[in-house]
Amino acid sequence: MLQVNFLRDNKERVLEGLQKRQFKNLELVDEAIAADDERKRIQFELDSQLSEINKISKEIGLLMKEGKKEEAESAKSKTAQYKESSSELKSQLEVKENDLLNILYQLPNIPNELVKSGASADDNEIIFQSHPVEGLGDGAIPHWELAKKYNLIDFELGVKIAGAGFPVYLGKGARLQRALVQYFLDKNVEKGYTEVNPPHVVNEASGFGTGQLPDKEGQMYYINEDKLYLIPTAEVPVTNLYRDVLLEEKDLPIKNTAFSQCYRREAGSYGAHVRGLNRLHQFEKVEIVRIEKPENSYAVLEEMVEHIKEILTDLELPFRVLRLCGGDTGFASAMTYDFEVWSAAQEMWLEVSSVSNFETFQANRLKCRYKGDGKSQLVHTLNGSAMALPRIMAALLENNQTPEGIKLPKKIAEYARFEMIN
């Protein structure tokens, strides 16, 4: 969430940033500032009346001591009037604070100056590509056919049990999933991340803290009786570990990694681009989360990008890195890099990771600060997928198919304890 003082002091920059995102409701900036002005006016009037009540209360005590009962009673009557008025002002203040909060919740983060204006994924910048790509030629088949051929994943059985978007992994398919999870976690721990095993459900406050609510409410599974949400990513519970926390400067940086199931209602449209593992309601992902001092966060973002590049290099997959344009950048993010792997059988790029710097946007919602040099300030939060499994699995199956079967990359074969799927 943006701070209203930031909107007031940087209005021109804010409007330019929102236009980069193709954000239409620019009037919300003025509405937020106006609501804050009114909030301040009510607060000033309330403070003045409370101060007057305190002043008169002291006078009443003195008047009673001096035996001036009639004057004391008159002062009491005046105090009662102030109390009634201040009670009304408190109600007005609460309404205005909620109005301001509701406006601020609608405003997305302001993109970093390096983020280009754009409306969609077509405007994203390709900043790195591992090597040229090409199809596998005649006879190559997509991963959903490979999964059936080698009895790795049963999509129809998943439909029977839960519905579309909930695959069942079998045999070497399940073992390969487990190997990938362990490999990703080990790589992250080697880089200094502390492994966390968080809950897979969160309360409403946690959803607001990381920006999923109210922006993505319709995309999350909700447990009505308990008022809990199934997590769309481990980012949500892990980042919320630091909600309402005042950290010491010595505590930073904080580096966490977590594996979780992820649940998303928006499985999407129909067609080849969403077949098989390309888009699911439930999937596995390993996440990395950073809590950083503001001056370090963009260097850390580049460090995280290099870390994901190392993982994809180990997987021996062709990949590219994109810096998202304003219109394709997530609601809470100031800058995001997407990683895509080449699906040789489908001859298309598949997104497998997204690494973002949220600057103070999440921290302001979370009320997560750190204390240094005698003052406290908001931290910067960052997170990334390291990695999301479904499309990694799809690319591994498709890119490594041979006439003899599917030959796994060396690193993953060591974890899976088998080299071939046949």
N, C-alpha and C positions, 0 to 999 in steps of 0.2 A: 504494500500500500504506500502510495506517495504521501509525503508529509505536506500539510497545507501551507506551511511556511516556505517549502520548496516551490510550490506552485506560485505563491505570491512573489517570491524573490527572483524566480527564473521563468516568468510567464512566457516570454518569447521562445526560449529554448524548449519549454514544455509543449507549446503549440506546434513547433517545428517537428519535435519528436513524435507527437501523435499523428501528424500528417504523414510522416514516414510509414506509420503503421496503417495508413488509410482509415484512421479512426474518424468516425463521422460526427460524434457528439462533442464537438469542441466546446460547446457552451457550458459543459459540465465544469470546466476550469473556472469560469467566472462564477458559476453557481456555488462552487466549493468555497471560493474566496468570500463571496457575499454571505454564505452561511456562517463562515468563521467570524466575519465582522459582527454579525448579529449575535453569535455566541459570546463574543468578547463583550459586547454591549450589555447583554443580560448578566454576564458574570460580574462586570464592573458594578452594575446597579445592585446585584445581590450582595456583593462584598461590602458595598457602602452601607446597605441596610443592616447587615450583620454586625458591622462595626458600630453603627449607631445603637443597635440593641445592646451590645456590650457596654457602650458608654453610658447609656441610660440606666442599665442594670446596676452599675457601680454608683451612679447618682442616687438611685433608690435606697441603697444601703446607707449612704451618708444621710439622706433625708430622714430615714427611719431613726437613725441614731440621734439626730437633732430634734426629734419629736415633731417633725413637719409631716404629719400623717396625710393631710389633704394633698399636699404637693406630691408626696410619694405615690398616692393613689392615682393622681393625674398622670404621673410618669409611667405607672404600670399600664394604664389604659393606652398610652402612646406606644408602649412596647408591644402590647397585644396587636395593635394595628400593624406595626412593622413585621411582627411574626407572621401574621396572615398574609401580608404582601410578599414577604420573603418566601413563604411556602409556595405561593403561586409562581414566583420567579424560578424557584428550584424546578418546578414542573416544566416551565417554559425552557429552561436550560437543558433538561434531559431530552426534551423533544428536539431541540435544535442540535444537540450533540449527535443524536441518532440520525437526523437529517444529513448532517455533515458526513458522518461515517458512511451512510448509504451512497452518497455521491462519490466519496473517495474509493469505495469498493468497486465502482464502475469504471474507474480510470486505470488503464494498463500501465505498465512500467514504461519509462522513457528509454528508447534505444540508445546505445552507445553511439558516439559520433562516427565510428567506423562502419556502423550498420547502414546499408544503403536503403533508400526508399524503394518500395515495391509492393505489389498487391498479392502475389502468390509464389508458389514454389518455382515458377518459371523465372522469377527474378533473383533467385539465390545465386551467390557467387561460388564457383568452384575454385578453391584455393590450393588443393593438392589432389593428385591422383597417382596411385602407386605405380601403375604401368598400363599400357594400352590393353583393351579388352576385346574379346571376340567370342562368338558362339562356339559350341562344341561340334557343330556340324551335324550331318544326318545321323539319326539314330539316338541322339541325346533326348532324354525324357525329363519332365519336370519332377520336382521332389515328391509331389503327391502320388505320382505313379511309381517312383522308386520306393516310397514308403510302403506301398501295397505289395510291390514285387518282392521286397525283402522282409515283409512282415515287421516293419519298424513302428508304424503309426496307424491306428485304426480310427479314421474320421467318422465312419458310420456308427461305430460302437459308441463314440462320444455323443453323437446325436441321440442315440437311444437312451443314454444315461442322463444327459443334461440338455442337449440341444446343439445347434451349430455353433462352432467356435470353441468347443471343449474337447480337443483330441485326446485319445488314449495312446500313450507310448508303451511299446511292447519290446521285450527282449533286448537286443542290441540298441534299439532306439532309446529305451529307457536308460540303459547303461551309458550311452553317449551323452544324453542330457545330464546325467549325474557327473560325468567326467568333465563336461564343460563348466558346470557350476563350480566344481572343486578347483579347476584350473583358474577360472576368473578370480575366485576368492584368494587363492594363493598368490596370484600376480599382484593383487591389490595390497595384500598384507606385506609382500616383499617391498612395496613402495611406501610402507609406513602407515597404512590405513589400519585402524583397529576394527576387528570384526564385531558386528552387533547383530543380535537375533531379535528383531522387534515384533510387536503384535501385528497381525495382518488386518486388524480393524482399528478404526480411529473414530474419535468423537467429532462433533461439529467444530469445536474450537480448533482442533488440529487441522481440519480441512480449510478453515479460514486462515490459519497461520501460514500455510505454504501456498495459498492462492488457488486451491482447487475449488473452493467455495467463495462466492457464489458463481464463479465463471463456468465451472464444469460439473455442476450439480447433476445435470441430466445424464452425464456419462458414467456416474458412479453407482454401484450397487448399494442399496440402502436397506438396513435391517430395522424395520419400523418399530418393533416392540422394544428394542434396546437403544434406538436412536444412534446407531453406529453405521459407519460406512466401510465397505471392503476397500482396501487400499488399491489405488491404481499403480502405485510404485512405492518401493521402500523409502524413497525420498521423504514421503509424508511423515511416517512415524519417526524416522531417524532425525530429521531436522527439528521435529517438535520435541525431541529430548531437551532442547535448549529454549523452549518457550518459557517466558517469564523468568529468565535466568540472567543474572549479572555476573559475567565472567571477569576474571582477572587477566591482565595483559599476558602474564606468564602462561596462562592456559592455552593461548593461541600459538600456532594454528591447531584446529581440531580436524582430524581426518578419520572418517568412519566409512566402513563398507558393510553391506548387508545383502543377503540373498532373500528373496521372497517370491511367493506367487503374486501375480498382479491381476486385477480384475477390472475390466472396462466394458461398459454396456455398448459403446459405440463401435461395434464390429465393422460397420460400414456397408458399402454398397455391394453389388454383385459384379462378377466378371473375373477374368483370369488374374488380374492384379490383386485380388483378395482371396484367391483360392488357396487351399491347403493351409500352410503355416503363415501365409503372408499377412493375415490379420485375424486375431483371435480375441475371444472374450476373457480367456484365462491363459496366462503364460508365465514363464519363469524369467526372472531378471536378477542380475547382480548390480547393485547401485554403489556409487561413491559419492560422499557428501563432505563438503568442506565448510568450515566456519573460519573466516579470515579477517585480519585487519584490512580496512578499506584500501590502504595504499598498496597492498600486496595482491589484491584479488585478480587483476588482469594478467599479471605474471603467472599466477596460479592457474588461471584458465588455460593459458598456453601450455603449462606443464601437464594439465589433465589431457589436453589434446594429444600431446606427444605420448602419453601413457596409453591412450586408446590405440594410437597408431602402432605402438609396439605389440599390443595384443593381436591386432589384425594381421600384422606381419608374421607373428608366430603361427597364426592360423593358415597362412599361405593363401589368403584370399585377396583377389583384386579389390581395391577399395578406393574411395575418394572422400574428401572432406569439403563440406560446403559451409560458408557463413551465410546464415539466413538473412533475408531482407526484412524490412520492417513489418510488412504485411504477413509474413510467415513465421515471425518470432512469437513464441508463446506469451500469454498475457502477463506473466510475472517476470519474464526475462528481460535483461538489458542487452544481452548478446548471447547467441546460441550458434554452436557448430554442430552440424549433423554429419554422421558417418554413414556411408552407403557401401554395401558390397555388391559385386557384380554377380548376378544370377545367370550363369552361362546357358542353362537350358531354356530359361524364360526370356533371356536376352533383355534384361531390365535391371535397373539399380534398385536395391532394397535397403531401406533405412534400418540400421541396427543399433545406433547409439545417438544420443543427443547430449551435449555438454553445454551447460548454461551458467552464466553469472547473473544473479538476481540483484546484485549490489545490496542496497538497504531495503528493497521492496518487501521481501519476506520478513526480514529482521524487524521492521517497523510493526508488522502485524503480530509477530511473535513476541515483541517486546524483549528482544535479545540484544543485550548491550555488553560492552566490556569496559573495564575501568583501567585507565592508564593516565599517568601524569596528573592525578588528582581529580580527573573528570571522567564521566562515562559517555560513550557514544555508541551508535548502532554498528554492529558488525556487518560484514558482507557474507552472503551465503552463496554457495555454488554446488551444483550436483551434475552427475552424469551417469550414463548407463555403461557398465563395464563387465558384462555386456547383456543385451536382451537376447534370449536364446532362440526363439522360433525362426527368425530369418537367417540367423547364423547357421542353424541346423539345415535350413533349406539350401543355403549356398554351399555348405560343406557336402551335402549329398549330391547336388547337381554338378558342382565344379570338379568333383573327384570321382565321377563315375567312369568306369573302364569296362571293357568287354568281360573281364573276370569278376567285376564287382566294384564296390566303392572303397577306395584306398584312403585311409585317414592321414592327415598331416602328422608328422613325427611327434610333435608336442602333445597332441590330443591322443594319439595312439598310446603314448606312455601312460596317460591317465586312464584311458578306457580299458587298457590291457588287451586290446586286439587291434590289428592293423587293417583288416579287411572286413567288409560286410558283403557276404555272398550267400 
